[in-house]
């Protein structure tokens, strides 16, 4: 019975991955919007977008780590 509860918990923990996907989409969608409004600072905006992408992707890595811990 414990194994089944671990699997349910791991499945529920992966729900955070959908939020990460939405967050990454918002980051790069807003990057395209900002570059189209002001193409002169596109390099700076791209650097900020990569920083936001890395921080958002870190949440996905933490989620996967928690899932692996639950499954062990």
C-alpha contacts under 8 A as a table, 3 or more apart, distances in Angstrom:
res1	aa1	res2	aa2	distance
1	X	4	X	5.34
1	X	5	X	6.55
2	X	5	X	5.14
2	X	6	X	6.22
3	X	6	X	5.06
3	X	7	X	6.30
4	X	7	X	5.09
4	X	8	X	6.26
5	X	8	X	5.01
5	X	9	X	6.11
6	X	9	X	5.07
6	X	10	X	6.09
6	X	70	X	5.85
6	X	71	X	6.19
7	X	10	X	5.02
7	X	11	X	6.11
7	X	70	X	7.68
7	X	71	X	6.76
8	X	11	X	5.09
8	X	12	X	6.18
9	X	12	X	5.06
9	X	13	X	6.10
9	X	67	X	7.98
9	X	70	X	7.30
10	X	13	X	5.01
10	X	14	X	6.45
10	X	66	X	7.73
10	X	67	X	4.91
10	X	68	X	7.92
10	X	70	X	6.14
10	X	71	X	6.95
11	X	14	X	5.33
11	X	15	X	7.14
11	X	67	X	7.87
12	X	15	X	5.51
13	X	16	X	6.14
13	X	63	X	6.55
13	X	66	X	7.49
13	X	67	X	6.50
14	X	17	X	5.42
14	X	18	X	7.67
14	X	63	X	6.61
14	X	64	X	7.39
14	X	67	X	7.31
15	X	18	X	5.68
15	X	19	X	7.26
16	X	19	X	5.18
16	X	20	X	6.45
16	X	60	X	7.20
16	X	63	X	6.84
17	X	20	X	4.95
17	X	21	X	6.31
17	X	60	X	5.77
17	X	63	X	7.31
18	X	21	X	5.09
18	X	22	X	6.34
19	X	22	X	5.09
19	X	23	X	6.06
20	X	23	X	4.96
20	X	24	X	6.15
20	X	56	X	6.20
20	X	57	X	6.78
20	X	59	X	7.08
20	X	60	X	6.35
21	X	24	X	5.28
21	X	25	X	6.23
22	X	25	X	5.09
22	X	26	X	6.20
23	X	26	X	5.09
23	X	27	X	6.20
23	X	56	X	6.86
24	X	27	X	5.07
24	X	28	X	6.35
24	X	53	X	6.08
24	X	56	X	6.83
24	X	57	X	7.94
25	X	28	X	5.48
25	X	29	X	5.87
26	X	29	X	5.04
26	X	30	X	5.98
27	X	30	X	5.38
27	X	31	X	6.20
27	X	49	X	6.31
27	X	52	X	6.97
27	X	53	X	7.05
28	X	31	X	4.75
28	X	32	X	6.27
28	X	49	X	6.76
29	X	32	X	5.28
29	X	33	X	6.38
30	X	33	X	4.89
30	X	34	X	6.03
31	X	34	X	5.13
31	X	35	X	6.07
31	X	45	X	6.77
31	X	46	X	7.05
31	X	49	X	6.61
32	X	35	X	5.20
32	X	36	X	6.10
33	X	36	X	5.26
33	X	37	X	6.39
34	X	37	X	5.13
34	X	38	X	6.12
34	X	39	X	7.77
34	X	45	X	7.66
35	X	38	X	5.10
35	X	39	X	4.74
35	X	40	X	7.87
35	X	41	X	7.36
35	X	42	X	5.45
35	X	45	X	7.38
36	X	39	X	5.89
38	X	41	X	6.34
38	X	42	X	7.21
39	X	42	X	5.18
41	X	44	X	5.45
41	X	45	X	6.26
42	X	45	X	5.00
42	X	46	X	5.95
43	X	46	X	5.08
43	X	47	X	6.31
44	X	47	X	5.16
44	X	48	X	6.41
45	X	48	X	5.10
45	X	49	X	6.13
46	X	49	X	4.93
46	X	50	X	6.17
47	X	50	X	5.17
47	X	51	X	6.31
48	X	51	X	5.05
48	X	52	X	6.22
49	X	52	X	5.02
49	X	53	X	6.00
50	X	53	X	4.88
50	X	54	X	6.10
51	X	54	X	5.16
51	X	55	X	6.31
52	X	55	X	5.20
52	X	56	X	6.07
53	X	56	X	5.12
53	X	57	X	5.94
54	X	57	X	5.06
54	X	58	X	6.15
55	X	58	X	5.12
55	X	59	X	6.96
56	X	59	X	5.47
56	X	60	X	7.12
57	X	60	X	5.09
57	X	61	X	6.48
58	X	61	X	5.00
58	X	62	X	6.21
59	X	62	X	5.10
59	X	63	X	6.17
60	X	63	X	4.99
60	X	64	X	6.24
61	X	64	X	5.12
61	X	65	X	6.16
62	X	65	X	4.99
62	X	66	X	6.23
63	X	66	X	5.13
63	X	67	X	6.25
64	X	67	X	5.02
64	X	68	X	6.23
65	X	68	X	5.18
65	X	69	X	6.21
66	X	69	X	4.99
66	X	70	X	6.13
67	X	70	X	5.07
67	X	71	X	6.18
68	X	71	X	5.08
68	X	72	X	6.27
69	X	72	X	5.39
